[in-house]
């Protein structure tokens, strides 16, 4: 029991830290966007966006997914307490980072004319892309340091690095835009990347390990599993982008641009609202799971604990989201987007199921089942796309919210069947209990919104929110007393 409490406390602490970091990063992005819009106007914003889009495309392809996939190997090496293994893994990762950085530089220089033609329909920005190729070195190196901090679970320093990086990037970019306007876009991107690298460089002292001499042949041999997993992650990201593009194209052709705008805006609210939860927990969960993946009892307990915590947090977050959707639309967007309300509220019903899919999906990654992971992701994405197209055809924008519920039910069952057969894994009773309570509370909120008069609807929603939040706080306190968590944070 004490081990479980310690695990819950660790997960909750990491989640709280990175939930705060995510909120801070969103605020920095909003502030930066506001000032950039004022200083360089719509044309400057467009130029900045197109240049970054081109760089991000090259980054996705040339990084080989190494920063994400290496977390698993670094966490396993760090958890083994084997000094030689730790030093070797760090050295392999360091060289792979340099290799991908130089690959990014070379690819940007070679394809800069094509990037300019594709983005701007001319070759006038070729030189700008060539200059921006240097950002791959700064970006890869700073990203590599963040990966090392994450893999070694030094979350305090990782959080500090993210916050200081955001602040320094803002301080560097704004004066450049102020004095040079649209002509400062390229220098601002380069100097922001350099400033972030300088910030991350400070935190290298927090990762102490002695270098080890290994040949390049050994580097590529030992780094092969990292690259293989990274390529799987890259393909999944490309697939997700392709599915999103296909759905957008279908909506715009068979429906209207207005529907597409409402869907995009509504999806941004849902993903932005709950995305912080997933991102914050993934920062801690994947390294922890990777470190114990060879110990069956430990990894199964960790997955169940993570699933319980995801459902507890989402149970509170989502019942607040579904009841405040009209307010959020008016605050974050405008009253013109109020038509996206039904889509958002029905889409929210799918999020608890998405949380379970997210939790078990990391098992394939930690186990190194790259082909199975890729196969499952391809099938899951195609299921989502098929249901989205079918339900949009039948029920319009609201149907897109309903389709997510059905597609995630199928995806969740599909993944659990595979895990049961391959790893004899199943969720414990508490996971299903939390899922049931969360879904029931969301369903009753939705029913009260659409079936009751305004006064009775508000009373019903407030009652459901109060009961749901109280239930999940009570259940969490049974797992680990809140008092002990508060004491941990004070230390």
C-alpha positions in Angstrom: 0.0 0.0 0.0 2.8 2.4 0.8 4.4 1.7 -2.5 1.2 2.5 -4.3 0.8 5.8 -2.3 4.4 6.7 -3.3 3.6 5.9 -6.9 0.5 8.0 -6.9 2.3 10.9 -5.2 5.0 10.8 -7.7 2.6 10.7 -10.7 0.5 13.5 -9.2 3.5 15.7 -8.4 4.8 15.4 -12.0 1.3 16.0 -13.4 0.9 19.2 -11.3 4.3 20.5 -12.3 3.8 20.1 -16.0 0.2 21.1 -15.9 1.5 24.4 -14.6 4.2 24.5 -17.2 1.6 23.9 -20.0 -0.6 26.7 -18.7 2.5 29.0 -18.6 3.5 28.0 -22.2 0.0 28.8 -23.4 0.1 32.2 -21.8 3.5 32.9 -23.3 2.2 31.8 -26.7 -0.9 34.1 -26.4 1.3 37.1 -25.3 3.8 36.5 -28.1 1.0 36.1 -30.7 -0.6 39.4 -29.5 2.5 41.5 -29.7 3.8 39.9 -32.9 0.4 40.7 -34.5 0.7 44.3 -33.4 4.3 44.7 -34.4 4.5 42.9 -37.8 0.9 42.7 -38.9 -0.9 40.0 -40.7 1.7 39.8 -43.5 4.5 39.2 -40.9 2.4 36.6 -39.1 1.8 34.8 -42.4 5.5 34.9 -43.3 6.5 33.7 -39.8 3.9 30.9 -40.0 4.9 29.7 -43.4 8.6 29.6 -42.6 8.0 27.7 -39.3 5.7 25.3 -41.1 8.4 24.4 -43.6 11.0 24.0 -40.9 8.6 21.8 -38.8 8.0 19.6 -41.9 11.8 19.0 -42.3 12.1 18.5 -38.5 9.5 15.8 -38.5 11.2 13.9 -41.3 14.9 14.3 -40.3 14.6 14.0 -36.5 13.8 10.3 -37.0 11.7 10.5 -33.9 14.9 10.2 -31.8 14.1 12.7 -29.1 10.8 10.9 -28.3 11.9 7.3 -28.7 15.2 7.8 -26.8 13.2 8.5 -23.6 12.5 4.8 -23.3 16.2 3.7 -23.5 17.5 6.5 -21.3 14.8 5.7 -18.6 15.7 2.0 -18.7 19.4 2.7 -18.5 18.9 5.2 -15.7 16.6 2.8 -13.8 19.1 -0.1 -14.1 21.8 1.7 -12.0 24.4 0.2 -14.4 27.0 2.9 -14.8 28.4 1.5 -18.0 24.9 1.1 -19.6 24.0 4.6 -18.6 27.2 6.1 -20.1 26.8 4.1 -23.3 23.2 5.0 -23.8 23.9 8.7 -23.2 26.8 8.7 -25.7 24.7 6.9 -28.3 21.9 9.4 -27.9 24.3 12.3 -28.0 25.7 11.2 -31.3 22.3 10.4 -32.8 21.2 14.0 -31.9 24.2 15.4 -33.8 23.5 13.2 -36.8 19.8 14.2 -37.0 20.7 17.9 -36.5 23.2 17.8 -39.4 20.7 15.8 -41.5 18.1 18.6 -40.9 20.6 21.3 -41.9 21.5 19.4 -45.1 17.9 18.7 -46.0 16.9 22.3 -45.5 19.7 23.6 -47.7 19.0 21.1 -50.4 15.2 21.5 -50.4 15.1 25.2 -49.7 14.1 26.1 -53.3 11.2 23.6 -53.1 10.2 24.8 -49.7 10.0 28.4 -51.0 8.1 27.4 -54.1 5.6 25.2 -52.1 5.0 27.8 -49.4 5.2 31.1 -51.3 4.7 30.0 -55.0 8.1 31.5 -55.9 11.8 31.0 -55.1 12.3 34.4 -53.4 12.5 32.9 -49.9 15.1 30.3 -50.7 17.9 32.2 -49.0 15.8 32.6 -45.9 15.3 28.9 -45.6 19.0 28.3 -46.0 19.7 30.8 -43.1 17.1 29.1 -41.0 18.8 25.7 -41.4 21.1 26.6 -38.5 18.1 26.4 -36.1 18.2 22.6 -36.5 21.5 22.5 -34.6 20.3 24.7 -31.8 16.9 22.9 -31.7 18.3 19.4 -31.7 20.8 20.1 -29.0 18.4 21.9 -26.7 15.8 19.2 -27.4 18.4 16.5 -26.6 19.0 18.1 -23.2 15.3 18.1 -22.5 15.1 14.5 -23.5 17.9 13.6 -21.1 16.2 15.5 -18.2 12.9 13.7 -19.0 14.6 10.2 -19.3 16.3 10.7 -16.0 13.1 12.0 -14.5 14.6 15.3 -13.3 11.2 17.1 -13.7 12.0 20.1 -11.6 14.9 21.1 -13.9 12.9 20.2 -17.0 10.0 22.5 -15.9 12.5 25.3 -15.1 14.1 24.8 -18.6 10.7 25.1 -20.3 9.7 28.2 -18.4 13.0 30.0 -18.7 13.2 29.1 -22.4 9.7 30.5 -23.0 10.6 33.8 -21.2 14.0 34.2 -22.9 12.5 33.5 -26.3 9.9 36.2 -25.8 12.5 38.7 -24.5 14.7 38.1 -27.6 12.0 38.1 -30.3 9.9 41.2 -29.3 12.7 43.8 -29.6 13.7 42.4 -33.0 10.1 42.7 -34.3 9.8 46.2 -32.8 12.9 47.6 -34.5 12.9 45.6 -37.8 9.3 44.7 -38.3 8.7 42.1 -41.0 12.4 42.0 -41.9 13.1 40.7 -38.4 11.2 37.5 -38.8 14.1 35.3 -39.9 16.6 36.8 -37.3 14.0 36.4 -34.6 13.5 32.7 -35.4 17.3 32.0 -35.4 18.1 34.0 -32.2 15.1 32.5 -30.3 16.4 29.0 -31.1 19.9 30.1 -30.0 18.6 31.7 -26.8 16.6 28.5 -26.0 19.8 26.5 -26.6 21.7 28.7 -24.1 19.0 28.2 -21.5 19.1 24.4 -22.0 22.9 24.4 -21.9 22.8 25.6 -18.3 20.9 22.4 -17.3 23.5 20.1 -18.8 25.4 20.4 -15.5 22.4 18.6 -13.9 23.0 15.5 -15.9 26.3 14.1 -14.7 27.9 11.2 -16.6 31.4 10.5 -17.8 31.8 10.2 -21.6 32.7 6.8 -23.0 34.6 6.0 -26.2 32.6 3.9 -28.6 33.0 3.6 -32.4 30.5 5.0 -34.9 29.7 1.4 -35.9 28.7 0.6 -32.3 26.8 3.8 -32.1 24.6 2.9 -35.1 24.2 -0.7 -33.9 23.2 0.4 -30.4 21.1 3.3 -31.7 19.2 1.1 -34.2 16.3 0.3 -31.8 16.0 4.0 -30.9 15.7 5.0 -34.6 13.3 2.1 -35.4 10.9 3.2 -32.7 11.4 6.8 -33.7 10.5 6.1 -37.3 7.3 4.4 -36.1 6.4 7.5 -34.1 7.2 9.7 -37.1 5.0 7.6 -39.4 2.2 7.7 -36.8 2.5 11.5 -36.7 2.4 11.7 -40.5 -0.6 9.4 -40.6 -2.5 11.5 -38.0 -1.8 14.6 -40.1 -2.9 12.8 -43.2 -6.2 11.7 -41.5 -6.8 15.2 -40.2 -6.2 16.6 -43.7 -8.5 14.0 -45.4 -11.3 14.8 -43.0 -10.9 18.6 -43.5 -10.9 18.1 -47.2 -14.1 16.0 -47.0 -15.9 18.5 -44.8 -14.9 21.4 -47.1 -16.0 19.6 -50.2 -19.2 17.9 -49.0 -20.2 20.5 -46.4 -18.9 24.1 -46.1 -15.9 26.1 -45.1 -18.1 27.3 -42.2 -18.5 23.8 -40.9 -14.7 23.2 -41.3 -14.1 26.4 -39.3 -16.5 25.4 -36.5 -15.0 21.9 -36.3 -11.4 23.2 -36.2 -12.3 25.8 -33.5 -14.2 23.3 -31.4 -11.5 20.7 -31.7 -8.9 23.2 -30.7 -10.9 23.9 -27.5 -11.3 20.2 -26.6 -7.6 19.4 -27.4 -6.3 22.5 -25.7 -8.4 22.0 -22.6 -7.5 18.3 -22.0 -4.3 18.2 -23.9 -2.5 19.7 -20.9 -3.6 16.7 -18.8 -2.2 14.2 -21.3 1.0 16.1 -22.0 1.7 16.7 -18.3 1.2 13.0 -17.4 3.1 11.6 -20.4 6.2 13.5 -19.3 6.3 11.3 -16.2 4.4 8.2 -17.3 6.5 7.0 -20.3 9.9 7.1 -18.5 8.4 5.4 -15.4 6.8 2.7 -17.5 10.0 2.1 -19.6 12.0 1.7 -16.5 9.9 -1.2 -15.1 8.6 -2.7 -18.3 10.6 -5.9 -17.8 9.0 -6.5 -14.3 5.5 -7.7 -15.1 3.9 -7.0 -11.7 5.3 -3.5 -11.5 4.4 -2.3 -15.0 0.8 -3.7 -14.8 0.3 -2.0 -11.5 1.7 1.3 -12.9 -0.6 1.1 -16.0 -3.6 0.6 -13.7 -2.6 3.4 -11.4 -2.1 5.7 -14.4 -5.5 4.8 -15.8 -7.1 5.5 -12.5 -5.4 8.9 -12.2 -6.3 9.8 -15.8 -9.9 9.1 -15.2 -10.0 10.8 -11.8 -8.5 14.0 -13.3 -10.6 13.9 -16.5 -13.7 13.1 -14.4 -13.3 16.5 -12.8 -12.0 18.4 -15.8 -14.5 17.2 -18.4 -17.6 17.7 -16.3 -16.5 21.4 -15.9 -15.8 21.6 -19.6 -19.1 20.3 -20.8 -21.0 22.7 -18.5 -19.0 25.8 -19.3 -18.7 25.2 -23.1 -20.8 28.3 -24.1 -18.8 30.5 -21.8 -15.5 29.1 -23.1 -16.6 29.7 -26.8 -17.4 33.3 -26.1 -14.1 33.9 -24.2 -11.7 32.0 -26.4 -13.5 32.6 -29.7 -16.6 34.6 -30.3 -20.4 34.2 -30.3 -20.1 33.4 -34.0 -18.7 30.0 -33.1 -21.5 29.1 -30.7 -22.7 26.6 -33.4 -19.7 24.4 -32.4 -21.2 23.8 -28.9 -22.9 20.5 -29.7 -19.9 19.1 -31.4 -17.7 20.0 -28.4 -20.1 18.6 -25.8 -20.6 15.3 -27.7 -16.8 15.1 -28.3 -16.2 15.4 -24.6 -18.0 12.1 -24.1 -15.1 10.3 -26.0 -12.3 11.8 -23.9 -12.4 9.3 -21.0 -12.1 6.5 -23.5 -9.4 8.3 -25.3 -7.6 8.5 -22.0 -7.6 4.7 -21.6 -6.4 4.3 -25.2 -3.6 6.8 -24.5 -2.6 4.9 -21.3 -2.4 1.4 -22.9 -0.8 2.7 -26.1 2.4 3.4 -24.3 2.7 -0.3 -23.4 3.5 -1.1 -27.0 6.2 1.6 -27.1 7.8 0.6 -23.8 7.8 -3.1 -24.8 9.5 -2.2 -28.1 6.7 -3.7 -30.2 7.2 -1.2 -33.0 5.4 -3.1 -35.8 2.4 -3.9 -33.5 2.3 -0.3 -32.3 2.3 1.0 -35.9 -0.3 -1.6 -37.0 -2.6 -0.6 -34.1 -2.2 3.1 -34.7 -3.0 2.7 -38.5 -6.1 0.7 -37.7 -7.2 3.1 -35.0 -6.7 6.2 -37.2 -8.6 4.6 -40.1 -11.5 3.7 -37.7 -11.6 7.3 -36.5 -11.6 8.6 -40.1 -14.3 6.2 -41.3 -16.6 7.0 -38.4 -16.0 10.8 -38.8 -16.9 10.7 -42.5 -20.0 8.5 -41.9 -21.4 10.4 -39.0 -20.7 13.8 -40.6 -22.6 12.6 -43.7 -25.5 11.5 -41.5 -25.6 14.1 -38.7 -23.4 17.0 -39.8 -21.2 18.8 -37.3 -22.8 17.2 -34.2 -22.1 13.8 -35.9 -18.4 14.4 -35.7 -18.7 14.5 -31.9 -20.7 11.3 -31.8 -18.3 9.6 -34.2 -15.4 10.1 -31.7 -17.4 8.2 -29.0 -18.0 5.2 -31.2 -14.5 5.1 -32.7 -12.8 5.3 -29.3 -15.1 2.5 -27.9 -13.9 0.3 -30.7 -10.3 1.4 -30.5 -10.2 0.8 -26.7 -11.8 -2.7 -27.0 -9.4 -3.5 -29.9 -6.3 -2.6 -27.9 -7.5 -4.3 -24.7 -8.1 -7.6 -26.6 -4.6 -7.4 -28.1 -3.0 -6.7 -24.7 -5.0 -9.5 -23.1 -3.8 -12.0 -25.6 -0.2 -10.8 -25.9 0.6 -9.7 -22.4 -2.2 -11.1 -20.2 -3.1 -7.5 -19.2 -6.5 -6.3 -18.1 -7.7 -3.2 -16.2 -8.6 -3.6 -12.5 -12.2 -3.0 -11.2 -11.5 0.6 -10.1 -10.6 1.7 -13.6 -14.0 0.5 -14.9 -15.8 2.0 -11.9 -14.2 5.5 -12.6 -14.9 5.2 -16.3 -18.6 4.4 -15.6 -19.0 7.3 -13.2 -17.3 9.7 -15.5 -19.4 8.7 -18.5 -22.6 8.7 -16.5 -22.0 12.2 -15.1 -21.1 13.6 -18.6 -24.2 11.9 -20.1 -26.5 13.4 -17.4 -24.9 16.9 -17.9 -25.5 16.6 -21.7 -29.1 15.4 -21.2 -29.9 18.3 -18.8 -28.5 20.8 -21.3 -30.6 19.5 -24.2 -33.8 18.3 -22.4 -34.5 20.7 -19.5 -35.6 24.3 -19.3 -32.8 26.8 -18.7 -33.4 27.3 -14.9 -33.8 23.6 -14.2 -30.8 22.8 -16.5 -28.5 25.1 -14.6 -29.6 23.6 -11.2 -29.1 20.1 -12.6 -25.6 20.9 -14.0 -24.4 22.5 -10.8 -25.7 19.5 -8.8 -24.0 17.0 -11.1 -20.7 18.9 -11.1 -20.7 19.1 -7.3 -21.5 15.4 -6.9 -18.9 14.3 -9.5 -16.1 16.5 -8.2 -16.8 15.4 -4.6 -16.9 11.7 -5.6 -13.5 11.8 -7.4 -11.8 13.8 -4.7 -13.1 11.2 -2.2 -11.9 8.3 -4.3 -8.5 9.9 -4.8 -8.1 10.6 -1.1 -8.8 6.8 -0.5 -5.9 6.0 -2.8 -3.5 8.5 -1.2 -4.4 11.1 1.5 -4.4 14.6 0.0 -2.6 15.8 3.2 0.4 13.6 2.4 0.6 15.0 -1.2 0.5 18.6 0.1 3.4 17.7 2.4 5.3 16.3 -0.5 5.0 19.5 -2.5 6.2 21.5 0.5 9.5 19.5 0.6 
